[in-house]
Amino acid sequence: MTKELIIVFVKNIKLGKVKTRLAKSIGNQGAFEVYSELVKITEKATENLSIDKRIYFSDAIIDTKWENHYKTVQEGVNLGERMKNAFIKGFKDGYEKIVLIGSDLPDINSNHIENGLQALNNNNVVFGPAIDGGYYLIGMTKIQDFIFDSKPWSESNLLEITLDELQQNSVSFNLLEPLNDIDTFEDLEASSFYKSNIELQQRIQQLNDKAY
């Protein structure tokens, strides 16, 4: 066991259940294809880190993903509660620095995760800001309950509100490099991930050709 822990939140890749905003433009199958690729990127970003990992699936454990790592299912009525429960268990089990990431980031790599853990050497909390006003990474040295309670999840002021509360509670924090996640077709088209993935572009095009 290491003193550091990486938690990865993954949605089970089910047709019609992932990237629903994106699906409005490219259909459920297209959104399924995109999210499948994003999960592969997340796997690659974490695979070579010699740090304990815990994979939290949204609905059911998938054995073929993150083989030989601790896997379980998220618990809670909303995202905040699910993340808080994962952190609480990690700290209860003896970890001293914990970083949690999602699985819909086309540009994430191991450096972002390592930078997050390093930031916790001198700060209580670290965030990786998302361009849309949320965050793609959160790390802590001990549980800060208020971060997860009564927050506007998926809203553009999420991180701003959270940082204000940290300052009010005199909790030190650091911010990493901002990254863009993929929520809409505009996000997808603008990403180097999509521009460089000719095979994915062709699959999306074929799916949309069939739809018309």
C-alpha positions, 0 to 999 in steps of 0.5 A, a space after each residue: 500500500 502506498 500513502 497516495 491514492 488515485 480514484 477514478 470515476 467511470 460511467 459504465 459505457 451503456 448506450 443512451 447513458 453516456 455523454 447525453 448532451 453530445 448524443 443530441 448532436 451525434 446520436 447515442 451510438 456516436 456518444 458511446 463511441 466517443 466515451 469509449 475512447 475517452 475511457 481508454 485515454 484515462 486508462 493510459 494516463 493512470 496505467 504507469 503510475 506506481 500509486 494505488 488506484 481505486 476504480 469506481 464504476 457508476 453501475 457495475 464493475 467491469 472486469 476488463 477495465 483496469 485489470 488487477 486494481 481495486 474496483 467497486 461501485 459508486 455510492 450516493 444520491 448525487 455526484 458530490 455524495 459519491 465523491 465524498 464517500 470515496 474520499 472518506 473510505 480512502 482516508 479511513 483506509 490510511 491514505 494521506 493524499 488522495 486525487 480523484 479524476 473523471 474519465 471524459 478528458 481527452 487531454 489528461 495524462 499522468 503528469 496532471 495526476 502527479 502534479 495534483 499529488 505534488 500540490 498536496 505537499 503544500 496545500 490541503 486541496 487541489 483542483 484541476 479546473 475544467 474550461 466549463 467552470 467545473 473541475 476534472 481533478 480534485 485532491 485532498 489531504 483530509 476530508 473537507 465535507 463542505 466541498 461536496 455538500 449543496 453544490 451546483 453540479 454541472 453548472 458553470 459556477 461550480 468551481 468558483 463557489 467551491 473556491 470561495 468556500 475554501 477561502 472562507 474556511 481558511 483551507 489552502 488550495 492550488 490550481 492545476 492547468 485548465 483542461 477541456 472535457 467533452 460535453 457537446 459536439 462543439 467541444 468534440 470538434 475543437 479537441 485535438 483528440 478528435 482531430 487526430 483520431 481519423 478512425 473515430 471521425 469516420 465512425 461518427 460520420 458513418 453513423 450520422 450518414 445512416 441516421 439521415 
